[in-house]
Protein backbone atom coordinates (compact mmCIF):
# COMPACT_ATOMS: atom_id res chain seq x y z
CA UNK A 1 0.00 0.00 0.00
CA UNK A 2 1.27 3.42 -0.83
CA UNK A 3 1.84 6.48 1.30
CA UNK A 4 -1.27 8.26 0.01
CA UNK A 5 -3.50 5.44 1.29
CA UNK A 6 -2.08 5.60 4.82
CA UNK A 7 -2.35 9.39 4.82
CA UNK A 8 -6.04 9.17 3.82
CA UNK A 9 -6.75 6.53 6.49
CA UNK A 10 -4.91 8.53 9.15
CA UNK A 11 -6.79 11.70 8.23
CA UNK A 12 -10.15 9.92 8.36
CA UNK A 13 -9.35 8.39 11.75
CA UNK A 14 -8.23 11.76 13.12
CA UNK A 15 -11.39 13.59 12.03
CA UNK A 16 -13.67 10.74 13.13
CA UNK A 17 -12.05 10.61 16.57
CA UNK A 18 -12.04 14.37 17.08
CA UNK A 19 -15.70 14.69 16.04
CA UNK A 20 -16.97 13.65 19.46
CA UNK A 21 -14.82 16.22 21.25
CA UNK A 22 -15.78 18.95 18.79
CA UNK A 23 -19.48 18.11 19.17
CA UNK A 24 -19.32 18.38 22.96
CA UNK A 25 -17.64 21.78 22.72
CA UNK A 26 -19.98 23.07 20.01
CA UNK A 27 -23.16 21.97 21.80
CA UNK A 28 -22.34 24.47 24.54
CA UNK A 29 -22.77 27.36 22.10
CA UNK A 30 -25.29 26.10 19.52
CA UNK A 31 -28.48 24.06 19.54
CA UNK A 32 -28.49 20.50 18.23
CA UNK A 33 -30.62 21.59 15.28
CA UNK A 34 -28.19 24.33 14.30
CA UNK A 35 -25.27 21.90 14.47
CA UNK A 36 -27.12 19.35 12.33
CA UNK A 37 -27.91 22.03 9.75
CA UNK A 38 -24.29 23.15 9.72
CA UNK A 39 -23.08 19.58 9.21
CA UNK A 40 -25.46 19.03 6.30
CA UNK A 41 -24.54 22.36 4.69
CA UNK A 42 -20.81 21.70 4.96
CA UNK A 43 -21.31 18.20 3.57
CA UNK A 44 -23.40 19.47 0.66
CA UNK A 45 -20.84 22.14 -0.23
CA UNK A 46 -17.97 19.65 -0.10
CA UNK A 47 -19.86 17.15 -2.26
CA UNK A 48 -20.62 19.91 -4.78
CA UNK A 49 -16.95 20.90 -4.93
CA UNK A 50 -15.83 17.30 -5.43
CA UNK A 51 -18.52 16.70 -8.07
CA UNK A 52 -17.50 19.83 -9.97
CA UNK A 53 -13.80 18.93 -9.91
CA UNK A 54 -14.47 15.37 -11.11
CA UNK A 55 -17.04 16.61 -13.66
CA UNK A 56 -19.84 14.46 -12.23
CA UNK A 57 -23.22 15.30 -13.75
CA UNK A 58 -25.63 16.95 -11.31
CA UNK A 59 -29.29 15.92 -11.17
CA UNK A 60 -31.75 17.81 -13.34
CA UNK A 61 -35.06 19.35 -12.26
CA UNK A 62 -36.85 16.42 -13.91
CA UNK A 63 -34.94 13.92 -11.72
CA UNK A 64 -35.66 15.65 -8.38
CA UNK A 65 -39.00 13.85 -7.68
CA UNK A 66 -37.36 10.48 -8.33
CA UNK A 67 -34.43 11.48 -6.12
CA UNK A 68 -36.82 12.45 -3.28
CA UNK A 69 -38.74 9.18 -3.62
CA UNK A 70 -35.53 7.19 -3.39
CA UNK A 71 -34.60 9.09 -0.26
CA UNK A 72 -37.98 8.39 1.34
CA UNK A 73 -37.65 4.62 0.90
Secondary structure, DSSP 4 states (H G I P E B T S, - for coil): --HHHHHHHHHHHHHHHHHHHHHHHHTTTS-HHHHHHHHHHHHHHHHHHHHHHTTPPPPPGGGHHHHHHHHH-
